[in-house]
Amino acid sequence: VQDNDGHTALVFAIMNRHKSAVELLLKHPKINVNIKNVIGLTPLINATMIEYKEIVEVLLKHPKINVNLKGEMGINALMNAVGKGNEEIVEMLLRHPKININIQDNSKYTALMDASMNGLRNIVEMLLKQKNINVNMQSNEGETALMHASSSGHWKVVELLLKHPKIEVNKKSNNGATALLLAAE
């Protein structure tokens, strides 16, 4: 049962930080752990929004959890945790066997791009350790994680990205810019 905003008892328990209620609700055989509210937020995305790692951990253990569902603007739980700079929750999500770290939001940004743009060195390092990371994905503007780190002046992140064996340093954005050109601006 959902209210007018699409919230369920599970979401209310999460938003009010009632871990025991969340655990109890998740035991019900008919619980929809992936149900979205009217703006597309899932219980897992809500838990990452309030940075409640214990509830994120409980949700990730549910056999029917879909860690890759997108909410508003195409943002999923991983992108949300990266946006918050929450290393512990990012690490938890990366341990889930079905996580897709290359998912793009509505602007085609990835978690790696967000972390690179914001200079989140430890999170960039965690993401780069994932065997299926695509370091050269491009946003709607054709920009890569390396371009974002370069244009933002996050040199430690640039250094990490340059060490990745599959990095394409001469890739061009839609307007013809490379990471080197953006770094020089």
C-alpha positions as CSV (number, residue, x, y, z in Angstrom):
1,V,0.0,0.0,0.0
2,Q,1.3,3.4,-1.0
3,D,0.3,6.9,0.0
4,N,-0.3,9.8,-2.4
5,D,3.5,10.3,-2.8
6,G,4.0,6.6,-3.4
7,H,5.6,5.9,0.0
8,T,5.2,2.6,1.6
9,A,5.5,1.4,5.2
10,L,9.0,0.3,4.3
11,V,10.0,3.7,3.1
12,F,8.5,5.4,6.2
13,A,10.5,2.9,8.4
14,I,13.7,3.8,6.5
15,M,13.2,7.5,6.5
16,N,12.5,7.4,10.3
17,R,15.5,5.2,10.9
18,H,13.6,2.3,12.4
19,K,16.0,-0.5,11.6
20,S,14.0,-3.2,13.4
21,A,10.8,-2.2,11.5
22,V,12.7,-2.4,8.2
23,E,14.0,-5.9,9.1
24,L,10.5,-7.0,10.1
25,L,8.9,-5.6,6.9
26,L,11.6,-7.3,4.8
27,K,10.6,-10.7,6.2
28,H,7.1,-10.5,4.7
29,P,6.8,-12.7,1.7
30,K,4.9,-10.1,-0.4
31,I,7.1,-7.1,0.3
32,N,8.2,-5.3,-2.8
33,V,11.7,-4.2,-1.9
34,N,12.1,-2.3,-5.2
35,I,8.9,-0.3,-5.2
36,K,9.3,3.3,-6.4
37,N,7.5,6.4,-5.1
38,V,6.1,9.0,-7.5
39,I,9.5,10.5,-8.3
40,G,11.0,7.1,-8.8
41,L,12.9,6.6,-5.6
42,T,13.3,3.1,-4.3
43,P,13.8,2.1,-0.7
44,L,17.5,1.6,-1.3
45,I,17.9,5.0,-2.9
46,N,16.0,6.5,0.1
47,A,18.4,4.7,2.5
48,T,21.5,6.1,0.6
49,M,19.9,9.6,0.7
50,I,19.8,9.6,4.5
51,E,23.1,7.8,4.6
52,Y,21.9,5.1,7.0
53,K,24.5,2.4,6.4
54,E,22.9,-0.2,8.7
55,I,19.6,-0.1,6.6
56,V,21.5,-0.1,3.3
57,E,23.3,-3.2,4.5
58,V,19.9,-4.9,5.5
59,L,18.4,-4.0,2.1
60,L,21.4,-5.3,0.2
61,K,20.9,-8.7,1.8
62,H,17.3,-9.1,0.5
63,P,17.3,-11.7,-2.3
64,K,15.0,-9.6,-4.5
65,I,16.9,-6.3,-4.2
66,N,17.7,-4.6,-7.5
67,V,20.7,-2.4,-6.8
68,N,20.7,-0.8,-10.2
69,L,17.2,0.8,-10.3
70,K,17.2,4.4,-11.3
71,G,15.2,7.2,-9.7
72,E,14.7,10.8,-10.5
73,M,17.1,12.1,-13.2
74,G,18.3,8.5,-13.7
75,I,20.3,8.4,-10.5
76,N,20.7,5.1,-8.8
77,A,21.8,4.2,-5.2
78,L,25.5,4.0,-6.2
79,M,25.4,7.5,-7.8
80,N,23.5,8.8,-4.8
81,A,26.1,7.4,-2.4
82,V,28.9,8.9,-4.5
83,G,27.2,12.2,-4.6
84,K,27.1,12.2,-0.8
85,G,30.7,11.2,-0.7
86,N,29.8,8.3,1.6
87,E,32.7,5.9,1.2
88,E,31.3,3.2,3.5
89,I,28.0,3.0,1.6
90,V,29.8,3.1,-1.8
91,E,31.9,0.1,-0.6
92,M,28.8,-1.8,0.5
93,L,27.1,-1.3,-2.9
94,L,30.3,-2.3,-4.8
95,R,30.3,-5.6,-2.9
96,H,26.9,-6.5,-4.2
97,P,27.3,-9.1,-7.0
98,K,24.8,-7.5,-9.3
99,I,26.0,-3.9,-9.2
100,N,26.5,-2.2,-12.5
101,I,29.0,0.5,-12.0
102,N,28.8,1.8,-15.5
103,I,25.1,2.9,-15.4
104,Q,24.5,6.4,-16.7
105,D,22.0,8.9,-15.4
106,N,19.8,11.1,-17.7
107,S,22.8,13.3,-18.6
108,K,24.9,10.1,-19.2
109,Y,27.1,10.8,-16.1
110,T,28.4,7.7,-14.3
111,A,29.4,7.3,-10.7
112,L,33.1,7.5,-11.7
113,M,32.5,10.9,-13.5
114,D,30.7,12.2,-10.4
115,A,33.5,11.1,-8.1
116,S,36.2,12.4,-10.4
117,M,34.5,15.8,-10.8
118,N,34.2,16.2,-7.1
119,G,37.7,15.1,-6.2
120,L,36.6,12.0,-4.3
121,R,39.9,10.2,-4.5
122,N,39.1,7.3,-2.3
123,I,35.9,6.6,-4.1
124,V,37.6,6.9,-7.5
125,E,40.1,4.4,-6.3
126,M,37.4,2.0,-5.2
127,L,35.6,2.3,-8.6
128,L,38.8,1.8,-10.6
129,K,39.4,-1.5,-8.8
130,Q,36.2,-2.9,-10.2
131,K,37.1,-5.3,-13.0
132,N,34.3,-4.2,-15.3
133,I,34.7,-0.4,-14.9
134,N,34.6,1.5,-18.2
135,V,36.9,4.5,-17.6
136,N,36.2,6.1,-21.0
137,M,32.4,6.5,-20.9
138,Q,31.2,9.8,-22.1
139,S,28.4,12.2,-20.9
140,N,25.9,13.9,-23.2
141,E,28.7,16.5,-23.7
142,G,31.2,13.8,-24.6
143,E,33.2,14.3,-21.5
144,T,34.9,11.5,-19.6
145,A,35.9,11.1,-16.0
146,L,39.4,12.2,-16.9
147,M,38.1,15.4,-18.5
148,H,36.0,16.1,-15.4
149,A,38.9,15.6,-13.0
150,S,41.2,17.7,-15.2
151,S,38.8,20.6,-15.7
152,S,38.1,20.6,-11.9
153,G,41.8,20.6,-11.0
154,H,41.7,17.4,-9.0
155,W,45.2,16.3,-9.9
156,K,45.4,13.3,-7.5
157,V,42.3,11.9,-9.2
158,V,43.8,12.6,-12.6
159,E,46.9,10.7,-11.5
160,L,44.7,7.7,-10.5
161,L,42.8,7.7,-13.7
162,L,46.0,8.0,-15.8
163,K,47.3,4.8,-14.2
164,H,44.3,2.8,-15.4
165,P,45.5,0.5,-18.3
166,K,42.4,1.2,-20.4
167,I,42.3,5.0,-20.1
168,E,42.1,6.9,-23.4
169,V,43.9,10.2,-22.8
170,N,43.3,11.7,-26.2
171,K,39.5,11.1,-26.3
172,K,37.6,14.2,-27.4
173,S,34.4,15.8,-26.0
174,N,31.6,16.9,-28.4
175,N,33.3,20.3,-28.7
176,G,36.7,18.8,-29.5
177,A,38.3,19.3,-26.0
178,T,40.7,16.7,-24.5
179,A,41.6,16.2,-20.9
180,L,44.9,18.0,-21.5
181,L,43.2,21.0,-23.1
182,L,40.7,21.2,-20.2
183,A,43.6,21.0,-17.6
184,A,45.3,23.9,-19.3
185,E,42.2,26.2,-19.1
